[in-house]
Amino acid sequence: SKKIIDLWLNDIATNPSTKSYRQCDRKELLGPAMFIIGQFEAWLKGMKGEAELKNFYTRLGSQRKKEGIPAEELVSSLSLLKKHIWMFTYSFGVWEKAVDIYRMFELGERLVYFFDKASYYTVMGYNQT
């Protein structure tokens, strides 16, 4: 998790699609990023449901709006975190058997689904404020 978050923090600090995040304190972004990765893991294991996702991400959207982060940059930051989770996971892949390739595709699908839901609820919370 730490490596993924370090890569993500460096990315959002330099990426043209997340300019507003340059003013944010890295330490303040660390906690929510760790929480998101933990949520994804718990969701994969079936320990987190739709209600928990909706609650966290609508609050995140509302909070980021109050901080003056544009909606498109907020969604981009989530997309970049998704990218870094995928790239990190992919870099450790062992592709000796067809079942391993299938597992990676399945993980990729679940990652996309999770972050699509996260983005939806985040924008919903952003627009409710």
C-alpha positions in Angstrom: 0.0 0.0 0.0 2.8 2.4 0.9 4.5 2.1 -2.5 1.3 2.5 -4.4 0.4 5.6 -2.4 3.9 7.1 -2.8 3.6 6.7 -6.6 0.1 8.2 -6.6 1.1 11.2 -4.5 4.0 11.9 -6.8 1.6 11.6 -9.8 -1.1 13.9 -8.5 1.5 16.5 -7.6 2.8 16.6 -11.2 -0.1 15.5 -13.4 -1.7 18.3 -15.4 -5.2 16.8 -14.6 -4.7 17.3 -10.9 -3.3 20.8 -10.5 -5.3 21.7 -7.5 -3.8 18.8 -5.5 -0.4 20.6 -5.6 -1.7 22.8 -2.8 -2.7 19.9 -0.6 -0.5 18.6 2.2 0.7 15.1 1.3 0.2 13.9 4.8 -3.5 14.9 4.7 -3.9 12.9 1.4 -2.1 9.8 2.8 -4.9 8.8 5.2 -7.8 8.8 2.7 -5.6 7.0 0.2 -4.7 4.3 2.7 -8.4 4.0 3.6 -9.4 3.7 -0.1 -6.9 0.9 -0.7 -8.2 -0.9 2.5 -11.7 -0.4 1.3 -10.9 -2.0 -2.0 -9.3 -4.9 -0.3 -12.3 -5.4 2.1 -14.7 -5.0 -0.8 -12.9 -7.7 -2.8 -13.2 -10.0 0.2 -16.9 -9.2 0.5 -16.5 -7.4 3.8 -17.7 -4.0 2.5 -20.9 -3.3 0.8 -22.6 -0.6 -1.2 -23.7 1.4 1.8 -20.2 1.8 3.1 -18.9 2.8 -0.3 -21.7 5.3 -0.8 -21.2 6.8 2.7 -17.4 7.3 2.4 -17.3 8.6 -1.2 -20.2 11.0 -0.9 -18.4 12.5 2.1 -15.1 12.6 0.2 -16.8 14.5 -2.7 -18.4 17.0 -0.3 -15.1 17.5 1.5 -13.1 18.1 -1.7 -15.6 20.6 -3.0 -15.3 22.6 0.3 -11.5 22.5 -0.2 -11.9 24.0 -3.7 -10.8 20.9 -5.7 -12.6 20.9 -9.1 -14.8 17.9 -9.7 -12.8 16.8 -12.8 -9.6 16.8 -10.8 -11.2 14.8 -8.0 -12.3 12.2 -10.4 -8.9 12.2 -12.1 -7.2 11.7 -8.7 -9.3 8.5 -8.2 -8.5 7.4 -11.7 -4.8 7.8 -11.0 -5.0 5.8 -7.8 -6.8 3.0 -9.7 -4.0 3.1 -12.3 -1.3 2.8 -9.7 -3.1 -0.1 -7.9 -3.4 -1.9 -11.3 0.2 -1.2 -12.4 1.6 -2.3 -9.0 -0.5 -5.5 -9.1 0.4 -6.2 -12.7 4.1 -5.8 -12.1 4.0 -8.7 -9.7 2.1 -11.0 -12.0 3.2 -14.5 -12.8 1.9 -15.5 -16.2 2.7 -19.2 -16.4 -0.9 -20.6 -16.5 -4.1 -19.5 -18.2 -5.8 -19.4 -14.8 -3.3 -16.7 -13.7 -4.2 -14.6 -16.7 -7.9 -15.1 -16.0 -7.3 -13.9 -12.4 -5.6 -10.8 -13.5 -8.5 -10.0 -15.9 -11.0 -10.6 -13.2 -9.1 -8.4 -10.8 -8.9 -5.7 -13.4 -12.7 -5.9 -13.9 -13.3 -5.6 -10.2 -10.9 -2.7 -9.9 -12.7 -0.8 -12.7 -16.1 -1.6 -11.1 -15.0 -0.5 -7.7 -13.5 2.8 -8.9 -16.5 3.5 -11.2 -18.8 3.2 -8.2 -16.4 5.3 -6.1 -16.3 8.1 -8.8 -20.1 8.0 -9.1 -20.6 8.5 -5.3 -17.9 11.0 -5.1 -19.5 13.2 -7.8 -22.9 12.7 -6.1 -21.5 14.0 -2.8 -19.7 16.8 -4.6 -22.9 17.9 -6.3 -25.0 17.7 -3.1 -22.9 20.4 -1.3 
